[in-house]
Amino acid sequence: VIIRVQSPNGMKKIPATKKETAAAFLNKVGKEFGFPSNGFTIFLNRNKTDEIQSQNKTLSLLKIKHGDMLYLYPSGSPGPAGETMDLDEIDQYLAKQEGKIYRNKDPQLCRHGSMGKCVHCVPLEPFDEEYLSHLEPPVKHMSFHAYIRKLTGGADKGKFVALENISCKIKSGCEGHPPWPEGICTKCQPSAITLNRQKYRHIDNIMFENHTIADRFLDFWRKTGSQRMGYLYGRYTEHKDIPLAIRAEVAAIYEPPQIATQNSLELVEDPKAAAVEEIAAKLGLRKVGWIFTDLLSEDTRIGTVKYTRNKDSYFLSAEECITAGHFQNQQCNPCRLSPDGHFGSKFITVVATGGPDNQVHFEGYQVSNQCMALVRDECLLPCRDAPELGYAKESSTEQYVPDVFYKDKDKFGNDITYLARPLPVEYLIIDITTTFPKDPQYTFSSTPRFPIENRDILGETQDFHSLATYLSQCTSTVFLDMVSDFHLLLFLVTNEVMPLRDSIGLLLDAVKTKDEELAQTWKKSEQWATIEQLCSKYLWPSRSTGPWAAAQSSVRCAACRGVKPHPLPWPPCFPNTSTHPLPSSTNDFAPGLDTANSCVIGCLLLPPPLVHSISDCCGVDKRKTMVFVYTKSNDLTNNDCALISLTRSLPWPLTETGWDMFS
């Protein structure tokens, strides 16, 4: 008899006899496929039921007949319906849903009773293209789960369905000829690829929980004019506007280390990447995509931006498509119908760019599975002078590249096949609607705003001074609201002074479940007490009482030696209660000041309105750094507070890092 055995690498026919034992048959299969005796498992059914174990029973007793199909799965490799398959929660949920589109009885066309159904009111399948095309707005791509229902909805219930991942590489193990470039045959040669519009998409909608998430991300471009990139963290939920659809909800944006200019972005190695993934997982979040800006200011007075990405230019450049394909290959989508255990990706791409109304718009995309394969196997290149065009590599002695084609219509309406050298990237892109909810949602607290990571160029640093300032300015008295900030939690875990990576689990659970009692329990821990003690080193006295209030009422200006009222900013940019003697060179800027008995109490990088106010009074250079000092004793109520000006060229720089010498 001939027994067919199907594996992830293909099907083979194994000769056997009816009286042959299962153990002997399994040895034959192992030799044929190149597996050790314990390196695979064979089942009678595709859904991994009725396992054939190594035993002395004959094939006839196991009811295995001539021509039967058996299913082989390597050890540790998930099968189509394997119990070891780690599917996403949203996929498990949608797989259990019926997905039918129910319609009401049509009063004009339906001629039956209330309990009957006809062609005008019978429920539609979730992949019905006519129904999707009549939605508002029309849906060009069915959901991935609707596509699966279409494949598995026939008479055979998808018994022979397999979602194969495209491969552009030569199959290994072909011994009939020398290896490439000396030889190649039809068995090992990858098939040519004709690019087609993908009928389905893995993500059907993108939603930012609130406008604050996007606004804080855009602040970097508003303040510097340079572009910015970030990773989107959130979750996958059901999108009920489309049958069996998935929505990517964005709860936070993490900005990795990068080198940004007005026209380019370059990512650098991120030492915190593993910590970010760990924190997000404990908060019930995951990396769902990436976002970048492509903004050019048109009129700064009214805040408009240029409309550069449109049908006459491009929506995604070839380089951006390759980057998106790289990210999608890193975040593959688990799938039971794929022999490899994965198919496609849910990873999304969001572009913040100018829209037709010259306002900032957020556009969502994915690249097709064909693009993912071309990127994974290094077959696609960008064009230097045409961002809207890609280029399929040509075969070389180092790499064989299959032919890539695409179809287009000529001026007579005929379908013409072209070689993808060059290639319009529109054939690789799937657009996704990006939205904001009418009623904002908040995974994290809406009011606290701890500085975002990796923004040192803006003077926004994550350190204990920032933490002290943040806690002192927080208006909420609820501890859970104070700590419900993604960037704050990341700082608590990754700071070098007091990292809490091993002890912050309870707090992350409290933020995830919004449990104030659990947060209060963690607040009583030794770790938080140590954090508060470190923060107290950077806190100033109260604004309304004590020496600061006395100094605020009247400040003696060292430049004019006159008593002039100057409003003082609160809190100072670099507060510090420690003291340090002034250098003798200070007399050059503050004549008559007793430097021997004077000490520094703080350094202020003043905002422009206050700098102009002091300049008008004292004639101080607006570009100087302002320093407050006090004399003779620590009691400001009995001493004058002098305002002096120091240039940045002094050997004693009063910068943020300069305060380390005072501790």
Rosetta blueprint (number, residue, H / E / L):
1 V L
2 I E
3 I E
4 R E
5 V E
6 Q E
7 S E
8 P L
9 N L
10 G E
11 M E
12 K E
13 K E
14 I E
15 P E
16 A L
17 T L
18 K L
19 K L
20 E L
21 T E
22 A H
23 A H
24 A H
25 F H
26 L H
27 N H
28 K H
29 V H
30 G H
31 K H
32 E H
33 F H
34 G L
35 F L
36 P L
37 S L
38 N L
39 G L
40 F E
41 T E
42 I E
43 F E
44 L L
45 N L
46 R L
47 N L
48 K L
49 T L
50 D L
51 E E
52 I E
53 Q L
54 S L
55 Q L
56 N L
57 K L
58 T E
59 L L
60 S L
61 L L
62 L L
63 K L
64 I L
65 K L
66 H L
67 G L
68 D L
69 M E
70 L E
71 Y E
72 L E
73 Y E
74 P E
75 S L
76 G L
77 S L
78 P L
79 G L
80 P L
81 A L
82 G L
83 E L
84 T L
85 M L
86 D L
87 L L
88 D L
89 E H
90 I H
91 D H
92 Q H
93 Y H
94 L H
95 A H
96 K L
97 Q L
98 E L
99 G L
100 K L
101 I E
102 Y L
103 R L
104 N L
105 K L
106 D L
107 P L
108 Q L
109 L L
110 C L
111 R L
112 H L
113 G L
114 S L
115 M L
116 G L
117 K L
118 C L
119 V L
120 H L
121 C L
122 V L
123 P L
124 L E
125 E L
126 P L
127 F L
128 D L
129 E H
130 E H
131 Y H
132 L H
133 S H
134 H L
135 L L
136 E L
137 P L
138 P L
139 V L
140 K L
141 H L
142 M E
143 S E
144 F H
145 H H
146 A H
147 Y H
148 I H
149 R H
150 K H
151 L H
152 T L
153 G L
154 G L
155 A L
156 D L
157 K L
158 G L
159 K L
160 F L
161 V L
162 A L
163 L L
164 E L
165 N L
166 I L
167 S L
168 C L
169 K L
170 I L
171 K L
172 S L
173 G L
174 C L
175 E L
176 G L
177 H L
178 P L
179 P L
180 W L
181 P L
182 E L
183 G L
184 I L
185 C L
186 T L
187 K L
188 C L
189 Q L
190 P L
191 S L
192 A L
193 I E
194 T E
195 L E
196 N L
197 R L
198 Q L
199 K L
200 Y E
201 R E
202 H L
203 I L
204 D L
205 N E
206 I E
207 M E
208 F E
209 E L
210 N L
211 H H
212 T H
213 I H
214 A H
215 D H
216 R H
217 F H
218 L H
219 D H
220 F H
221 W H
222 R H
223 K H
224 T H
225 G L
226 S L
227 Q L
228 R L
229 M E
230 G E
231 Y E
232 L E
233 Y E
234 G E
235 R E
236 Y E
237 T E
238 E E
239 H E
240 K L
241 D L
242 I L
243 P L
244 L L
245 A E
246 I E
247 R E
248 A E
249 E E
250 V E
251 A E
252 A E
253 I E
254 Y E
255 E L
256 P L
257 P L
258 Q E
259 I E
260 A E
261 T L
262 Q L
263 N L
264 S L
265 L E
266 E E
267 L E
268 V L
269 E L
270 D L
271 P L
272 K L
273 A H
274 A H
275 A H
276 V H
277 E H
278 E H
279 I H
280 A H
281 A H
282 K H
283 L L
284 G L
285 L L
286 R E
287 K E
288 V E
289 G E
290 W E
291 I E
292 F E
293 T E
294 D E
295 L L
296 L L
297 S E
298 E E
299 D E
300 T L
301 R L
302 I L
303 G L
304 T E
305 V E
306 K L
307 Y L
308 T L
309 R L
310 N L
311 K L
312 D L
313 S L
314 Y L
315 F L
316 L L
317 S L
318 A H
319 E H
320 E H
321 C H
322 I H
323 T H
324 A H
325 G H
326 H H
327 F H
328 Q H
329 N H
330 Q H
331 Q L
332 C E
333 N E
334 P E
335 C L
336 R L
337 L L
338 S L
339 P L
340 D L
341 G L
342 H E
343 F E
344 G E
345 S E
346 K L
347 F L
348 I E
349 T E
350 V E
351 V E
352 A E
353 T E
354 G E
355 G L
356 P L
357 D L
358 N L
359 Q L
360 V E
361 H E
362 F E
363 E E
364 G E
365 Y E
366 Q E
367 V E
368 S L
369 N H
370 Q H
371 C H
372 M H
373 A H
374 L H
375 V H
376 R H
377 D L
378 E L
379 C L
380 L E
381 L E
382 P E
383 C L
384 R L
385 D L
386 A L
387 P L
388 E L
389 L E
390 G E
391 Y E
392 A E
393 K L
394 E L
395 S L
396 S L
397 T L
398 E L
399 Q L
400 Y L
401 V L
402 P L
403 D L
404 V E
405 F E
406 Y E
407 K E
408 D E
409 K E
410 D L
411 K L
412 F L
413 G L
414 N L
415 D E
416 I E
417 T E
418 Y E
419 L E
420 A L
421 R L
422 P L
423 L E
424 P E
425 V H
426 E H
427 Y H
428 L H
429 I E
430 I E
431 D E
432 I E
433 T E
434 T E
435 T E
436 F L
437 P L
438 K L
439 D L
440 P L
441 Q L
442 Y L
443 T L
444 F L
445 S L
446 S L
447 T L
448 P L
449 R L
450 F L
451 P L
452 I L
453 E L
454 N L
455 R E
456 D H
457 I H
458 L H
459 G L
460 E E
461 T L
462 Q L
463 D L
464 F H
465 H H
466 S H
467 L H
468 A H
469 T H
470 Y H
471 L H
472 S H
473 Q H
474 C L
475 T L
476 S L
477 T L
478 V L
479 F H
480 L H
481 D H
482 M H
483 V H
484 S L
485 D L
486 F H
487 H H
488 L H
489 L H
490 L H
491 F H
492 L H
493 V H
494 T H
495 N L
496 E L
497 V L
498 M L
499 P L
500 L L
501 R L
502 D L
503 S L
504 I L
505 G H
506 L H
507 L H
508 L H
509 D H
510 A H
511 V H
512 K H
513 T H
514 K L
515 D L
516 E H
517 E H
518 L H
519 A H
520 Q H
521 T H
522 W H
523 K H
524 K L
525 S L
526 E H
527 Q H
528 W H
529 A H
530 T H
531 I H
532 E H
533 Q H
534 L H
535 C H
536 S H
537 K L
538 Y L
539 L L
540 W L
541 P L
542 S L
543 R L
544 S L
545 T L
546 G L
547 P H
548 W H
549 A H
550 A H
551 A H
552 Q H
553 S H
554 S L
555 V E
556 R E
557 C E
558 A L
559 A L
560 C L
561 R L
562 G L
563 V E
564 K E
565 P L
566 H L
567 P L
568 L L
569 P L
570 W L
571 P L
572 P L
573 C L
574 F E
575 P E
576 N L
577 T L
578 S L
579 T L
580 H L
581 P E
582 L L
583 P L
584 S H
585 S H
586 T H
587 N H
588 D H
589 F L
590 A L
591 P L
592 G L
593 L L
594 D L
595 T H
596 A H
597 N H
598 S E
599 C E
600 V E
601 I E
602 G E
603 C E
604 L E
605 L L
606 L L
607 P L
608 P H
609 P H
610 L H
611 V H
612 H H
613 S H
614 I H
615 S H
616 D H
617 C H
618 C H
619 G L
620 V L
621 D L
622 K L
623 R L
624 K L
625 T E
626 M E
627 V E
628 F E
629 V E
630 Y E
631 T E
632 K L
633 S L
634 N L
635 D L
636 L H
637 T H
638 N H
639 N L
640 D L
641 C E
642 A E
643 L E
644 I E
645 S E
646 L E
647 T L
648 R L
649 S L
650 L L
651 P L
652 W L
653 P L
654 L L
655 T L
656 E L
657 T H
658 G H
659 W H
660 D H
661 M H
662 F H
663 S L
